[in-house]
Amino acid sequence: MTDLNALVQILIIGAARLLILAAGILIVANTFLSAVKTVVLPRSANTKLSRTVFRSVRLAFDLRLRHADTYEDRDRIMALYAPIALLTLPMVWLAMVLIGYTLIYVGVEGMALYDAFKLSGSSLLTLGFERRDTVFGMIFEFSEAALGLVIVALLISYLPAMYSAFSKREALVTMLEVRANTPPSPYQMITRAHQISGLAQLSELWELWEVWFAELEESHTSLAALVYFRSPLAGRSWVTSAGAVLDSAALMLSTVDMPNDPQAQLMIRSGYLALRRIADFFNISYDADPKSTDPISIAQDEFDQLYDQLAEAGVPLKADREQAWRDYAGWRVNYDRVLLALAALTMAPYAPWVSDRSLPRGTMYRRNGKNGK
C-alpha cells in the first residue's frame, strides 16, 4: 500500500510538472509570436498581447486626461502615449519570457519557484550568476538568452523603420499647410489653387496623395503604433489632412465646374480603402458597400454655406446645387464613418468636417465581429 501511495504521488508530481512545463512553453511561444507578428510580419496582425499593452497604457493616459482643460494640454499628454506604449511592449515581452522560462525550469528541473526565477532572470539578461549543469537545463538557458537578444534586436530594428515611415507621412502633411492652412480646409485648398495656379493643377496633387494613401495603408497596419504618433505641431494631424484632401477632391468632382478628373476619383478610392484597412485593424465598424443616398455627417445646409463661400471667391461652380450636393454626399459616404472614427481614436485636433464631429469612442467598435452600419 505504501508503494502504491508513493507511485500515485510520483505520478501526480510528474503530471503537475508536465502541466507547468506546457504552460511555460505556451507563454514563451505566444510571446515570441506576438513579437514576430508585431515587428517582423509585413502585414496587419493584431495580437492580443500587443493590444492589451496599448489599451492598458491608454487607460492610464485617460486618467491623466481628466485633468487637462485645453486641447493643447491633451495634445501634450497624448504625444507621449504612443512612445511609452511602444517602449512598454518589449518590456512586457521580456517579462513574459522570464515568467515562461521560470515555469519551464520548474517543470524540467523540478526546481523551487524562487530558484527557477533566479535562473530565468540570469539567463534572459545574460548575467550568468545562476546556471544548471544538466543537459536540458543548459539547452533552455541558451535558448532563453538567445530569445532575449532577439527581442532586443527586433526593437532596435523596429524603431528606425517606424520613424522613417513617420517622417514620410509627415512630409506631405506639413506641405498641406501651404495649400490648405492649419487646420486644413477644403475651402482654402480650392480657393487658393484657383487664385494661384488654376484648378487644373490640382490633378498633380491628387497623384501625390494617392501614393500617400497607399503608403499609409501599408505602414499604419504593419506598424500600427504609427496611428497614434502625433504630428510635431499640435494643430496638424494625418487624419485631418486626409479628410481635407478627400473632401477637396470630392468637391472638385461634384461641385466645381471643371472637366471630370479621373485622378481625383482614383485618389478618393485609394483614400477610403486605406482608411478602411486601418479601421479593420482597430475593429471599427463601417458599411463596406454604402449607397450614395445613405446619410453622412455633413448636413446639406453646411454644404450650401460652403457652396456660397466658393461662389463669392470666384470659383466656377455647377449650376445645379441640389445635384452637386447629392454627388458630394455620394463620394463622402465612402469614407465618412471611418474618417470620423479615426479622428476620435487618435484624438485629432480641430478641423472642419472631420474632428469637429468625431464619433464617440464607445460607438466605434464592431459588434459580433461584423461590419455594419
PyMOL commands that set and color helices and strands:
alter all, ss='L'
color gray80, all
select helices_A, chain A and resi 2-40+48-65+71-78+81-109+113-124+135-180+186-196+199-222+224-228+238-254+262-281+300-312+321-332+336-345+355-357+361-363
alter helices_A, ss='H'
color red, helices_A
deselect
rebuild
show_as cartoon
